[in-house]
């Protein structure tokens, strides 16, 4: 199971690092710079590192929020909606992007101390504006249906697919519950149904596919 989670998270980061340099380029611009095959190798920075974007950053903060949620339940018996913990986790991510971390305050995420994750890699303006509103205890109002919601929710579905959860993974109710939480997680910043329903669908899909990843040809 740990290998499946690691494969998903690292695989997402690998694709993110490959695609980040061309994220805002047109098809013709990509061909002009990289040739007919497009980008096939990492674009390295001056330190020889392939940079990840806000997609991977927010995925990691999603994971940290989920783990904090269920660790608190395991140690204190307090269980709230995972999306609530993820919301606060995203606000801490926002602080890393705008340089306003107050290290004297209680926090959920140990990864906020990883300086490499403070890099500002053209984060989505919808996410930034929505999280700023949440941080100021305001209601988020937008009609965004961009990909900024779906790109970060996989860790919640991966957690739900843990075989040690001791549940019936084929249970429609169980799958639906976590799908709804994933949808709520995306809806924190993207209020159009097309911004959060795909996130719920992706969660359900990951949960349904995970058991098949243990099958072998022998």
N, C-alpha and C positions, 0 to 999 in steps of 0.2 A: 504493500500500500504506500509506504513512504517513497518508494521508487516511482510510483505513478504520480504522486504529488510533485515530487522533484522534477520529473520529466515534463509535466505540464507547466510548472512555473519557469523552469529553465528554457523550455521550448518557446514559451511566450516571450521571454526576454531575448532569446536568440533572434526570433523574427522581428521583434521590436528594434533591436540594434541594427539589423540589416535594413529595415525599412525607414528608420528615422531620418537618414540623410536625404531621402527622396520624398518625404511626406508631403511637402508643399510644392513639389515639382510637377509639371504637366508630363504627360506621356512623351511628347516630343522632346521636352527638356531632358528627360531621363535618357532617351535614345541618343541625344546629341552628346551628353556627357559620358555615358558608359558604353555606347555602341548598341548594336542590334539585339544583343542578349540582355540588355538592361543591367541593373546592378546585381552582381553575382558574388561579390566579396565585401567584407566589412570596410566601411570608410572609417579609418582610424584617426583619432585626434593626435595632438602633438606628443602625448604620452604613450601613444601606441594602443589606446583603448577604444573599443567600439562602444559608443555611448548609447544607453537606453533612454527612453523618453518618459514622459509623465504616465504613459500607459503602464509600464512596469512598476514605476514608483507607487502609483495608486493601487495596483494589484497587491503589492507588498503590504501597504497600509491596510488593505482589506483583510489580508491574512492575519495581520497583527491584531486587528479589531475583533475578528472571529475568535481567535485563540484567547484573547483577554476575556471575552464574553463567557466562554465555556470554562475557562479556568476559574473565574469568579463563581460560577455555578458549582463547580466541583469542590471548591474550598470554602465557600460561604453559603451555598444553597440559594444564591440570588440569580434568578434567570429572567432576563428581559429579552426583548427582540434583538437579535444580532444586528439588525440594521441600525439600532440606536447606538450601539458601541462603534459600529463602522462609521456612523455619522461623526462621532467625536474623534475617531481616528483620522478621518479626512480633514477635519478642522486642524488637527495637528500637522497633517501633511501641508495644508495651506500655509501654516506658519513657517515651515521650512522653505517655502517658495517666496514668501515676502519678507523673510528675515525678522520675524517678530516673536521668536520663541522666548517664553518666560520660563527659565529653568528652575525658578523657585516654586512653580505651580505643580500640582499633581498632574500626572500624565498617564496615558494608556500605553503608549508605544515606545518600546525600547529602541526601535529602529530610527526614531527621530534623531538619535544621537549619531547616526551614521552620516558623516559629513558628505559623502559622495551622493547621498539621496537628497541633499539640499540644492543640487544643481537645477537651475531653471531651464528646462528643455521645451520651451514654447507650449506651456500647459494650455489646455482648452479654456477659452474665455468664459464659456458657459459654466464650467466647473468652478472656476475661480470666483465668478460673480455670485453663484449660488452659495458656495461655501462661505463667502464673506458675509452674506445675508444670514446664514445659519449661525455663524460665529457671533453675530450681533443680535441673535434671538429674533430675527425677522422671518416672515413668511417668504418662501421662494416662489416667485411668479415668473414663469417663462413658458414658451411653447416649443421648447427645443426637442428635436427628435434625432439628434446626432448620435455618434457612436461612443461618446464619452461615458455613457452608462454601462454599456455591455462589455466594454474592453477591460473592466476591472473586477468583475464579479466571480470569475472562475474559482477563486479560493474558497468561497462559501459552499459551492457545489462539491468541491473536492473534499471539504470537511464532512459534508453530509454523507458522502460515499464511503466513509471509514467503516470497514467491516467490523470493527470493535464496537460500533454503536449498538449492536445487538438488536437491530430492527429488521423488518421485512422491507428490503430495498425495492421490491416490486410493488409495494403498497402505494396506490395512487395518492392517498392522503399524505404520506410521508414525503413523497416527491413534490407534491403540490405545496406543502408547507414551506419547504426550502426554496422552491421556485418563487413563491410569493415574497419571501425574504429577499431574494436576489432582485426581484422587481422593485421592492421598496428601497433597496440599496441604490439602484439606478435612478429611481424617482427622486431621491434626495436632491439631485441636480438637474435632471431632465424630466420635465413635467408632461410632455406630450406622450400619449400612449405608445407611439412608435419609438419613443426613447427608452421606455422601461419594459414593455412587454417582451421585446427580443431578449433582454437580460434574463427574464423569467424562463423563457424557452431554452436559452443556452444552459441554464442551471439544470432544468429537467433532462436535457439531452446528455449532459455530462454524467448525471446520476444514473441514467439508463445505460450508458456506454461503459462505465467503469467496471462492472462485473465481467464484461467480455474481455477486458484487457488482461485478465488472469488466465484465459484459455490458451492452451498450447496445441501444436499440431500433432503431438504424439498422444 
